[in-house]
């Protein structure tokens, strides 16, 4: 929970557009968190936005990793939405873009869908500064309905999914800006935690 009143994602998007200072940002999104890219609907984004890769189908993800990651392999027993896969996606982006002047951001999510899915509602976010070779990986954990509630409230799944997407998207923007005050209001039991951080 915030010790202060949380900002809306629209307010945070405005702050990012006005105050971000750094390399242009290249995004890769998978499975959710697309709200972090809503600045593309507005003016002035070309000052800090380089481009994005949108992966969705699992075979597309595996193909991308095996083509561009360092070891050109993917363990099919490995979860797509995991810290390990997120790191491979960052490696793949670096080779794909081949541009040292970018900030690379991967948003790798498993959120509410129209079928009841086993496992957590979560997202892994990787941020890599190619100039300094510094990277951080974070895990966002969101609450999940029970299978019974998921079945009872099917008419509201799109609304629920949209709320989750905005939470992940706003979290991503707060991590890029390195400002926890920009993070979304989280419910009890929901967290943003750092998994890994390395530098030169």
C-alpha positions, 0 to 999 in steps of 0.5 A: 500500500502507498503511504501517500495517494497514488497517481493514476497511470495517465498522470504518470504517462504525463510525467514520463513524457515531460521528465524522462531524461536518458537514452531512447527506450526500446520495449518488448512486451509479452502477455500484458503491461501494454499500458506502459506504451500508451504514451504512443497515443500522445505527442512528443514520444519520439524524444524518448521512444525508439520502438517496440517488439510485441510477442504473443504466441509461444512459438514466436517467443521461442523462435525469437530467443533461439534466433537472437539470444547468446546461446541460441537455445531455449529449454522447452521445460522452462516457463515463458513467464519467468526470470530466466526467459525474461533475461533471454529476451533482453539478450535477444533484444540487444542482438536484434537492435544492435544499438548501444545507445538504447535502454532496453525494457522487457515486460513479460506477463501472465495475467487474467485471461478468459480461461482459468490459468494455473499459476500466479498472476505476475510479470517480470520486468527487465531493464538494461542500459546498454552503455553501462551494461547495468541491468535489473530484473523485477517481479510484479505479483498481483492477486488472483481470483479463485477458480470459482470467482473466475467462473462467477464473474466472467462478464467482468474479466475484461475489466479485471484484466484491464486493471491488471494491465494498468498496474503492470504498465504503471509499475514499469514506468515507475521502474524506468523513472526509478521513482517509487512514488509513480507506482500504482496503488497495490492491494494487500498481498501485491508486490514489486520486488527486485530479483536481480541487479548487476553492473559492469 
